Amino acid sequence: MSKTLDHTILFDIYAPLLTEKQRDTLDLYYNEDLSLGEIAESAGITRQAVMGCIQKCENRLEELENDMGLADRFRKITALLDELEGFETDDPVAMDIIGRIRELL
């Protein structure tokens, strides 16, 4: 998995634990795909300040994942569900349970 994709997943999970400024910056960078220059111009700061903020946020996201492991658990649960769906079954109860678990993710 690419580092950017991994950070995007971590951002989706841990965004509420960042400051509003950090969330806004990462949202523009990851989700809106703006360049450092575009973010800097809209925020009235330098490209270096934007890059520093992004690096600090990425480090924080990695720390949060190391402490809580929510993204790792999500990946493991998803892999197990994929494995379960690979079994031949016509049991509607089992398929319903798998579907309800997927909805929680």
N, C-alpha and C positions, 0 to 999 in steps of 0.2 A: 504494500500500500504506500502511495506517495506521502511524503511528509505533509504536503499541503492538504491532501484529503484527510489524513489523520487529524491534523489540527482543526479542519472544518468540522469533523465529527465531534472532537472535544469541545469546540465552540458551541455546537448545537446542544450539548449536554450541560456544560458548565457556565454558559453565558450569564445566567442570573447571579453568579457569584463574582462577576467582574463589575467594575464601576460603569456608570452610564457612558462615560467618554471611551473607555476601553471597548465596551460592546459596540458603540457606534463606529469606532475605527475598524474593528474587525469585521463588522457587518459590511461596511463599504469595501473592504479589501477582499473578503472571501465571497460574500453573497452577491454584491453588486459588481465585483471584478474591476474596481477602479484602480488605477495606478497610484503609486506613492505620490506622484506629482499632483494628480487630481484630488486626492484626499488632502494633501497639504494645502492646496489652493482653497478648497472649500472650508478648511478649518483655520486658515490664516496662520499656518505654521510651516516649518521647513520640512523637506522630504526626510532629512535625517531624524527629525523629531517623530515623524510618522513611523519610520523604520524602527526607531528605538521603542516606541509604544508597542508596535506589533511584536517585536522580539520579547519584550517584557511580558506581554500577554501570552505569547506562546509558551514561555517558560512557566508562567503561572498555570496555564491549562495542563501542562505536563505534570506539574507538582500536584495539582488536584487529582489527576488521573492516578498518579502514583499512590496518593493517600486513599482514594475512594474506589478506584477500579471500575467505575460504572461503564465505561466504554468497552472494557475487556469483558465484563459480564454480558453486555449487550451482544457482542460478537459471538461469545460462546453459546448463548441461548439461541441466537439466530442459526448458528451452525447445527445445533441439536435439532431445531425445528426442521431445518432443511433435510437432515438425515431421517427424521421421522416421516416426513412427507414422501421420502423415497421408498418406503415400505408399501407393498401392495396391501391395501385394506379397503374393505367396503363397509367398515364399521362407521356409521354416521356419528356416533357419540365421540369416537376418537378424532374424527375429522373436525367436528365442532369444537372440541377442546383445543386442537391445534390452531384453528381459526381465531378463537378467543384469545389465545396467548399472543398470536401475531398482532391483534388489535391493540394489545397493551404495549407493544413495542412501538 
